[in-house]
Amino acid sequence: MKATITKQCMGDRHCNNLCPEVFEYDEDQLLSIVKFDEIPAHLEDIVRQAAAECGADAIEIEE
C-alpha cells in the first residue's frame, strides 16, 4: 500500500497526531508528508483511518 499527500493538505496535522509513525509535518512547505514509499503492513489500518478523517481529502491511498 502507498499513501501520498496532495496539495489540498490544509496543514491541520490531524494525520500527524493520529499516526506519527507514518506522517510528518514539513514546516517549510506547511503540509504533511509521508515518511515511507510503502506503508508497513501493521500501519495500514491507521493510515486508512487518517485518509478517511482528513478534512481536505488530501491523503490518497493506492492499494
Order of alpha helices (4+ residues) and beta strands (2+ residues): beta-alpha-beta-beta-alpha-beta
